[in-house]
């Protein structure tokens, strides 16, 4: 693995760890284990700090916190000092379904 690949893997792991601190206030499981995060893309762009792109969804398009959760994600990721620009994009395709949850999330929510 090249040093760039190692750095990207390290940045991705840092982002995942931080995403696991963000909870939908209505659900007692973090957004990463709920399967709401579809893409995490740090990019080494030759600048001092790499950029980060996160693509995510919510459990439903009618979520009353649809404006709030992406901002919570951005603010949480901004605590990682390694990143320059952080962009969080909310998408609805593909739609979220319970099959995206981790085993830990399934256990916490008693979904099997």
Residue frames as a rotation matrix with the C-alpha (Angstrom) as fourth column:
UNK 1
0.585 0.811 0.000 0.00
0.811 -0.585 0.000 0.00
0.000 0.000 -1.000 0.00
UNK 2
-0.187 -0.653 0.734 1.39
0.595 -0.670 -0.444 3.39
0.782 0.354 0.513 -0.98
UNK 3
-0.834 -0.173 -0.523 1.78
0.537 -0.468 -0.701 6.18
-0.124 -0.866 0.484 1.53
UNK 4
-0.784 0.620 0.021 -1.10
-0.573 -0.737 0.357 8.07
0.237 0.268 0.934 -0.16
UNK 5
-0.079 0.768 -0.636 -3.35
-0.122 0.626 0.771 5.01
0.989 0.138 0.044 0.13
UNK 6
-0.390 -0.140 -0.910 -2.34
0.817 0.404 -0.412 4.59
0.425 -0.904 -0.044 3.76
UNK 7
-0.987 0.007 -0.160 -3.08
0.065 -0.896 -0.440 8.25
-0.146 -0.445 0.884 4.45
UNK 8
-0.491 0.863 -0.119 -6.50
-0.636 -0.262 0.725 8.01
0.595 0.432 0.678 2.75
UNK 9
-0.035 0.439 -0.898 -7.31
0.348 0.848 0.401 4.86
0.937 -0.298 -0.183 4.77
UNK 10
-0.685 -0.295 -0.666 -6.25
0.721 -0.147 -0.677 6.61
0.102 -0.944 0.314 7.99
UNK 11
-0.936 0.353 0.003 -8.39
-0.352 -0.935 -0.035 9.66
-0.009 -0.034 0.999 7.19
UNK 12
-0.240 0.876 -0.418 -11.37
-0.374 0.314 0.872 7.46
0.896 0.366 0.253 6.35
UNK 13
-0.182 0.111 -0.977 -11.03
0.714 0.698 -0.054 5.65
0.676 -0.707 -0.206 9.68
UNK 14
-0.924 -0.151 -0.352 -10.86
0.354 -0.687 -0.634 8.98
-0.146 -0.711 0.688 11.54
UNK 15
-0.697 0.717 -0.020 -14.01
-0.630 -0.598 0.496 10.12
0.344 0.358 0.868 9.74
UNK 16
-0.085 0.667 -0.741 -15.83
0.060 0.745 0.664 6.87
0.995 0.012 -0.104 10.58
UNK 17
-0.522 -0.168 -0.836 -14.86
0.806 0.226 -0.548 7.16
0.281 -0.960 0.017 14.24
UNK 18
-0.969 0.160 -0.186 -16.21
-0.081 -0.925 -0.372 10.72
-0.232 -0.346 0.909 14.32
UNK 19
-0.486 0.836 -0.255 -19.40
-0.567 -0.080 0.820 9.77
0.665 0.543 0.513 12.46
UNK 20
-0.238 0.361 -0.902 -20.04
0.508 0.838 0.201 7.17
0.828 -0.410 -0.383 15.14
UNK 21
-0.830 -0.040 -0.556 -20.45
0.523 -0.403 -0.751 10.05
-0.194 -0.914 0.355 17.62
UNK 22
-0.798 0.579 -0.167 -23.41
-0.602 -0.756 0.255 11.51
0.022 0.304 0.952 15.69
UNK 23
-0.781 0.607 0.147 -26.86
0.517 0.761 -0.393 10.25
-0.350 -0.231 -0.908 16.58
UNK 24
-0.444 0.809 0.384 -30.24
0.086 -0.388 0.918 10.90
0.892 0.441 0.103 15.10
UNK 25
-0.785 0.084 0.614 -31.95
-0.592 -0.396 -0.702 12.39
0.185 -0.914 0.360 18.17
UNK 26
0.232 0.967 0.105 -34.94
-0.972 0.225 0.069 10.10
0.043 -0.118 0.992 17.59
UNK 27
0.838 -0.015 -0.546 -32.91
-0.107 0.976 -0.192 6.86
0.535 0.219 0.816 17.32
UNK 28
0.767 -0.526 0.369 -30.42
-0.499 -0.126 0.857 5.59
-0.404 -0.841 -0.359 19.93
UNK 29
0.440 -0.656 0.613 -27.89
0.697 0.680 0.227 4.38
-0.566 0.328 0.757 17.32
UNK 30
-0.201 -0.599 -0.775 -25.19
-0.096 -0.776 0.624 6.38
-0.975 0.200 0.098 15.57
UNK 31
0.537 0.510 -0.672 -25.68
-0.627 -0.291 -0.722 7.35
-0.564 0.810 0.163 11.94
UNK 32
-0.342 -0.728 -0.595 -22.79
-0.937 0.314 0.154 5.23
0.075 0.610 -0.789 10.68
UNK 33
-0.942 -0.025 0.334 -24.06
-0.113 0.963 -0.245 1.99
-0.316 -0.268 -0.910 12.22
UNK 34
0.040 0.999 -0.016 -27.59
-0.146 -0.010 -0.989 2.85
-0.989 0.042 0.145 11.08
UNK 35
-0.281 -0.232 0.931 -26.22
0.811 0.462 0.359 2.71
-0.514 0.856 0.058 7.54
UNK 36
0.734 0.616 -0.287 -27.05
0.415 -0.741 -0.528 6.32
-0.537 0.269 -0.799 6.76
UNK 37
0.199 -0.756 -0.624 -23.55
-0.591 -0.601 0.539 7.08
-0.782 0.262 -0.566 5.44
UNK 38
0.934 0.235 0.268 -23.16
0.076 0.601 -0.795 5.98
-0.348 0.764 0.544 1.84
UNK 39
0.546 -0.762 0.350 -19.79
0.588 0.050 -0.808 7.46
0.597 0.646 0.475 0.93
UNK 40
0.801 -0.463 -0.380 -16.71
0.064 -0.564 0.823 8.81
-0.596 -0.683 -0.422 2.71
UNK 41
0.614 -0.558 0.558 -14.13
0.744 0.171 -0.646 10.25
0.265 0.812 0.520 0.34
UNK 42
0.513 -0.574 -0.638 -11.08
0.080 -0.708 0.702 12.05
-0.854 -0.411 -0.318 1.62
UNK 43
0.839 -0.265 0.476 -9.04
0.508 0.066 -0.859 13.53
0.196 0.962 0.190 -1.21
UNK 44
0.083 -0.896 -0.436 -5.37
0.556 -0.321 0.767 14.38
-0.827 -0.306 0.472 -1.23
UNK 45
0.803 0.408 0.435 -5.50
0.587 -0.409 -0.699 17.38
-0.108 0.816 -0.567 -3.49
UNK 46
0.008 -0.907 0.420 -1.99
0.800 -0.246 -0.547 18.70
0.600 0.341 0.724 -3.09
UNK 47
0.334 0.155 0.930 -3.15
-0.304 -0.916 0.262 21.28
0.892 -0.370 -0.259 -0.57
UNK 48
-0.576 -0.614 0.540 -1.94
-0.668 -0.027 -0.743 21.42
0.471 -0.789 -0.395 3.02
UNK 49
-0.607 0.464 0.645 -5.07
-0.395 0.529 -0.751 19.67
-0.690 -0.711 -0.137 4.30
UNK 50
-0.951 0.280 0.135 -7.13
0.279 0.580 0.765 17.12
0.136 0.765 -0.629 2.36
UNK 51
-0.473 0.877 0.086 -10.79
-0.850 -0.480 0.217 17.69
0.231 0.029 0.972 1.58
UNK 52
-0.916 0.274 0.293 -13.55
0.122 0.886 -0.448 15.37
-0.382 -0.374 -0.845 2.74
UNK 53
-0.485 0.818 -0.309 -16.77
-0.765 -0.226 0.603 14.47
0.423 0.528 0.736 0.94
UNK 54
-0.904 0.306 0.298 -19.50
0.045 0.762 -0.646 12.55
-0.425 -0.571 -0.702 2.75
UNK 55
-0.537 0.798 -0.274 -22.68
-0.552 -0.087 0.829 11.35
0.638 0.596 0.488 1.11
UNK 56
-0.970 0.239 0.035 -25.48
0.105 0.548 -0.830 10.33
-0.217 -0.802 -0.557 3.42
UNK 57
-0.392 0.917 0.073 -29.21
0.022 -0.070 0.997 9.84
0.920 0.393 0.007 3.67
UNK 58
-0.633 0.315 0.707 -31.82
-0.770 -0.170 -0.615 9.74
-0.074 -0.934 0.350 6.39
UNK 59
-0.822 0.319 0.472 -34.23
0.174 0.929 -0.326 6.98
-0.543 -0.186 -0.819 7.35
UNK 60
0.098 0.879 0.467 -37.04
0.941 0.070 -0.330 8.86
-0.323 0.472 -0.820 5.62
UNK 61
-0.559 -0.254 0.790 -37.36
0.628 -0.751 0.203 11.92
0.542 0.609 0.579 3.42
UNK 62
0.373 0.802 0.466 -40.01
0.154 -0.549 0.822 13.17
0.915 -0.235 -0.329 5.85
UNK 63
-0.066 -0.486 -0.872 -37.54
0.959 0.211 -0.190 13.26
0.276 -0.848 0.452 8.74
UNK 64
0.880 0.474 0.039 -38.31
0.442 -0.845 0.301 16.39
0.176 -0.247 -0.953 10.79
UNK 65
0.579 -0.744 -0.333 -34.57
0.012 -0.401 0.916 16.82
-0.815 -0.535 -0.223 11.39
UNK 66
0.652 -0.276 0.706 -33.56
0.746 0.395 -0.535 16.67
-0.132 0.876 0.464 7.72
UNK 67
0.705 -0.405 0.582 -31.92
-0.012 -0.828 -0.560 20.10
0.709 0.388 -0.589 7.87
UNK 68
0.717 -0.345 0.606 -30.31
-0.697 -0.336 0.634 19.54
-0.015 -0.877 -0.481 11.23
UNK 69
0.801 -0.376 0.465 -28.58
0.135 0.871 0.472 16.16
-0.583 -0.315 0.749 10.90
UNK 70
0.588 -0.650 0.483 -26.26
0.700 0.109 -0.705 17.00
0.405 0.752 0.519 7.94
UNK 71
0.464 -0.407 0.787 -25.16
-0.391 -0.891 -0.231 20.12
0.795 -0.200 -0.573 9.85
UNK 72
0.777 -0.173 0.605 -24.51
-0.546 0.292 0.785 17.94
-0.313 -0.941 0.132 12.92
UNK 73
0.775 -0.503 0.382 -22.42
0.587 0.798 -0.139 15.62
-0.235 0.332 0.914 10.73
UNK 74
0.489 -0.595 0.637 -20.43
0.338 -0.544 -0.768 18.54
0.804 0.591 -0.065 9.30
UNK 75
0.552 -0.239 0.799 -19.80
-0.687 -0.674 0.273 20.04
0.473 -0.699 -0.536 12.72
UNK 76
0.847 -0.230 0.479 -18.68
-0.189 0.713 0.676 16.70
-0.496 -0.663 0.561 14.10
UNK 77
0.655 -0.611 0.445 -16.28
0.755 0.499 -0.425 16.06
0.038 0.614 0.788 11.21
UNK 78
0.593 -0.410 0.693 -14.90
-0.036 -0.874 -0.485 19.59
0.804 0.263 -0.533 11.53
UNK 79
0.850 -0.278 0.448 -13.49
-0.483 -0.068 0.873 18.52
-0.212 -0.958 -0.192 14.91
UNK 80
0.559 -0.703 0.439 -10.95
0.700 0.685 0.205 16.44
-0.444 0.192 0.875 12.99
UNK 81
0.494 -0.391 -0.777 -8.18
-0.218 -0.920 0.324 18.94
-0.842 0.009 -0.540 12.38
UNK 82
-0.407 -0.721 0.561 -6.75
0.330 0.457 0.826 16.93
-0.852 0.522 0.051 9.47
UNK 83
-0.047 0.498 0.866 -9.35
0.989 0.147 -0.031 18.17
-0.143 0.854 -0.499 6.97
UNK 84
-0.981 -0.159 -0.110 -9.56
0.127 -0.959 0.252 21.42
-0.146 0.234 0.961 5.10
UNK 85
-0.494 0.841 -0.219 -12.88
-0.846 -0.408 0.342 21.55
0.199 0.354 0.914 3.27
UNK 86
-0.885 0.341 0.318 -15.72
0.182 0.880 -0.438 19.26
-0.429 -0.329 -0.841 4.37
UNK 87
-0.549 0.760 -0.347 -18.82
-0.802 -0.362 0.476 18.74
0.236 0.539 0.808 2.24
UNK 88
-0.776 0.442 0.449 -21.81
0.099 0.789 -0.606 16.72
-0.623 -0.426 -0.656 3.42
UNK 89
-0.714 0.536 -0.450 -24.32
-0.640 -0.240 0.730 15.85
0.284 0.809 0.514 0.73
UNK 90
-0.421 0.690 0.590 -27.79
-0.342 0.481 -0.807 14.53
-0.840 -0.541 0.033 1.55
UNK 91
-0.759 0.148 -0.633 -29.15
-0.595 0.237 0.768 12.07
0.264 0.960 -0.091 -1.01
UNK 92
0.000 0.850 0.527 -32.32
-0.822 0.299 -0.484 10.02
-0.569 -0.433 0.699 -1.29
UNK 93
0.910 0.252 -0.330 -31.25
-0.407 0.698 -0.589 7.48
0.082 0.670 0.738 -3.89
UNK 94
-0.413 0.640 -0.648 -30.84
0.211 0.760 0.615 4.72
0.886 0.117 -0.449 -3.05
UNK 95
0.378 0.618 0.689 -33.39
-0.588 -0.414 0.694 4.98
0.715 -0.668 0.207 -0.28
UNK 96
-0.651 -0.577 0.493 -32.32
-0.734 0.313 -0.603 3.79
0.193 -0.754 -0.627 3.17
UNK 97
0.481 0.766 -0.426 -33.61
-0.445 0.632 0.634 0.46
0.755 -0.116 0.645 4.39
UNK 98
0.733 -0.128 0.669 -32.98
-0.650 0.159 0.743 -1.52
-0.201 -0.979 0.033 7.60
UNK 99
0.905 -0.407 0.120 -30.75
0.424 0.866 -0.264 -3.93
0.003 0.290 0.957 5.70
UNK 100
0.391 -0.779 0.489 -28.02
0.072 -0.504 -0.861 -1.25
0.917 0.372 -0.141 5.78
UNK 101
0.700 -0.076 0.710 -27.71
-0.681 -0.372 0.631 -1.37
0.216 -0.925 -0.312 9.58
UNK 102
-0.431 -0.877 -0.213 -24.70
-0.635 0.462 -0.619 -2.97
0.641 -0.132 -0.756 11.25
UNK 103
-0.140 0.327 -0.934 -25.17
0.440 0.866 0.237 -5.97
0.887 -0.378 -0.265 13.53
UNK 104
-0.839 -0.215 -0.499 -24.61
0.544 -0.317 -0.777 -3.68
0.009 -0.924 0.383 16.54
UNK 105
-0.812 0.583 -0.006 -27.41
-0.581 -0.809 0.091 -1.38
0.049 0.077 0.996 15.36
UNK 106
-0.174 0.762 -0.624 -29.74
-0.316 0.557 0.768 -4.32
0.933 0.331 0.144 14.78
UNK 107
-0.369 -0.048 -0.928 -29.05
0.725 0.610 -0.320 -5.58
0.582 -0.791 -0.190 18.28
UNK 108
-0.966 -0.057 -0.253 -29.54
0.212 -0.738 -0.641 -2.13
-0.150 -0.673 0.724 19.86
UNK 109
-0.591 0.783 -0.193 -32.86
-0.807 -0.575 0.134 -1.65
-0.006 0.235 0.972 18.08
UNK 110
-0.434 0.375 0.819 -33.93
-0.196 0.848 -0.492 -5.30
-0.879 -0.374 -0.295 18.43
UNK 111
0.528 0.501 -0.686 -34.26
-0.770 -0.058 -0.635 -5.68
-0.358 0.864 0.355 14.65
UNK 112
-0.409 -0.701 0.584 -33.44
-0.374 0.713 0.593 -9.12
-0.832 0.024 -0.554 13.28
